[in-house]
Amino acid sequence: MLVKYIDHTADTGFIIHAKSLKELFTVAAEEMFKIICPDDTIKPKTKKRLTVSGDTKEELLVNWLSELNYHFETQRILLAKVDTLEFENRALAATIYVDNIDLERHSLETEIKAVTYHQLYLKKEEGLWKAQVIFDL
């Protein structure tokens, strides 16, 4: 697995190379939360089950990350880890562990306004899954 960060004005993102689609979606979620809270203070305290759907793998990736960002914004939680992740047809179901935001423990660095389709790609190439995701900050 390889993660390379991309920075441009008012945006940030990453390119991920992973052995499987499951690993790519897992790493994308974890890396998105490293952008939000880069320290290692997030603890797996509460278990949640999430499901999202999308007509394409790219849309599924955007919807997955957007759903996680929505929970961050509305429930004030941080992703600690992705426990399980399964694909079925055009849907994804995941069990995640989260931590409630505690400003005494967590240093929130960046707020992600949106997961964008700008320069988005997700493809399998030379035996690896590769994706690029850009976030609007």
C-alpha positions as CSV (number, residue, x, y, z in Angstrom):
1,M,0.0,0.0,0.0
2,L,1.2,3.5,-0.9
3,V,-0.3,6.8,-0.1
4,K,0.8,10.1,-1.6
5,Y,-0.7,13.4,-0.5
6,I,-1.6,16.1,-3.0
7,D,-1.9,19.8,-2.0
8,H,-3.4,22.6,-4.0
9,T,-5.1,25.9,-3.1
10,A,-8.1,25.3,-0.8
11,D,-7.9,21.6,-1.6
12,T,-6.0,18.5,-0.5
13,G,-6.1,14.9,-1.5
14,F,-4.3,11.7,-2.0
15,I,-3.4,9.0,-4.4
16,I,-3.6,5.4,-3.0
17,H,-2.2,2.2,-4.4
18,A,-3.6,-0.9,-2.7
19,K,-3.7,-4.7,-3.3
20,S,-7.5,-4.9,-3.0
21,L,-10.5,-2.7,-3.4
22,K,-11.3,-3.4,0.3
23,E,-7.9,-2.2,1.3
24,L,-8.2,0.9,-0.9
25,F,-11.6,1.9,0.7
26,T,-10.3,1.2,4.2
27,V,-7.1,3.2,3.7
28,A,-9.0,6.1,2.0
29,A,-11.2,6.4,5.1
30,E,-8.4,6.3,7.5
31,E,-6.3,8.7,5.6
32,M,-9.2,11.2,5.3
33,F,-9.3,11.3,9.1
34,K,-5.6,11.8,9.3
35,I,-6.1,15.0,7.3
36,I,-8.8,16.0,9.8
37,C,-7.0,14.9,13.0
38,P,-3.3,14.0,12.3
39,D,-2.4,12.9,15.8
40,D,-2.6,9.4,17.1
41,T,-5.1,10.2,19.9
42,I,-8.2,8.6,18.3
43,K,-9.4,5.5,20.3
44,P,-11.8,2.9,19.1
45,K,-14.6,3.4,21.6
46,T,-18.0,3.0,19.8
47,K,-19.0,0.6,17.1
48,K,-21.1,1.8,14.2
49,R,-22.5,0.1,11.1
50,L,-22.7,2.1,7.8
51,T,-24.0,1.3,4.4
52,V,-23.7,3.4,1.2
53,S,-24.4,2.7,-2.4
54,G,-23.2,4.1,-5.8
55,D,-23.7,3.3,-9.5
56,T,-19.9,3.1,-10.1
57,K,-16.9,2.3,-8.0
58,E,-15.9,6.0,-8.1
59,E,-19.3,7.1,-6.9
60,L,-19.2,4.5,-4.2
61,L,-15.9,5.8,-3.0
62,V,-17.1,9.4,-2.9
63,N,-20.3,8.3,-1.2
64,W,-18.4,6.3,1.4
65,L,-16.0,9.2,2.3
66,S,-18.9,11.7,2.2
67,E,-20.9,9.5,4.6
68,L,-18.0,9.4,7.0
69,N,-17.5,13.1,6.8
70,Y,-21.2,13.7,7.4
71,H,-21.0,11.6,10.6
72,F,-17.9,13.6,11.6
73,E,-19.8,16.9,11.1
74,T,-23.2,15.9,12.6
75,Q,-22.2,13.5,15.4
76,R,-18.8,15.0,16.2
77,I,-17.0,11.7,15.9
78,L,-13.6,10.6,14.5
79,L,-12.9,7.4,12.7
80,A,-10.6,5.2,14.8
81,K,-10.6,2.2,12.5
82,V,-12.5,0.3,9.8
83,D,-13.2,-3.2,11.3
84,T,-15.1,-4.9,8.4
85,L,-16.0,-3.8,4.9
86,E,-18.0,-5.8,2.4
87,F,-19.1,-5.0,-1.2
88,E,-22.4,-6.4,-2.6
89,N,-23.6,-5.3,-6.0
90,R,-23.4,-1.5,-5.9
91,A,-23.3,-1.2,-2.2
92,L,-20.8,-1.2,0.6
93,A,-21.5,-2.2,4.3
94,A,-18.9,-1.4,6.9
95,T,-18.4,-1.8,10.6
96,I,-16.3,1.0,12.0
97,Y,-15.1,2.1,15.4
98,V,-15.2,5.8,16.3
99,D,-14.2,8.2,19.1
100,N,-16.2,11.2,20.2
101,I,-14.3,14.5,19.6
102,D,-12.6,15.7,22.7
103,L,-10.7,18.9,22.1
104,E,-8.5,18.2,25.1
105,R,-7.2,15.0,23.4
106,H,-7.7,15.7,19.7
107,S,-6.2,18.4,17.6
108,L,-8.5,19.0,14.7
109,E,-6.4,20.5,11.9
110,T,-8.6,20.6,8.8
111,E,-12.3,20.7,8.1
112,I,-13.3,18.9,4.9
113,K,-16.2,20.7,3.2
114,A,-16.7,18.0,0.5
115,V,-15.3,15.0,-1.2
116,T,-15.1,16.0,-4.8
117,Y,-15.3,14.4,-8.2
118,H,-12.5,16.7,-9.4
119,Q,-9.7,14.6,-10.9
120,L,-11.2,11.5,-9.3
121,Y,-10.2,8.1,-10.6
122,L,-10.4,4.6,-9.3
123,K,-8.9,1.8,-11.5
124,K,-7.1,-1.5,-11.4
125,E,-3.7,-1.4,-13.1
126,E,-0.9,-3.8,-13.1
127,G,-2.5,-5.9,-10.3
128,L,-3.1,-2.9,-8.0
129,W,-6.1,-0.8,-7.3
130,K,-5.3,2.9,-7.7
131,A,-7.4,5.9,-6.7
132,Q,-7.1,9.7,-6.5
133,V,-9.4,11.7,-4.3
134,I,-9.5,15.5,-3.9
135,F,-11.2,17.2,-0.9
136,D,-12.6,20.7,-0.8
137,L,-11.4,22.4,2.4
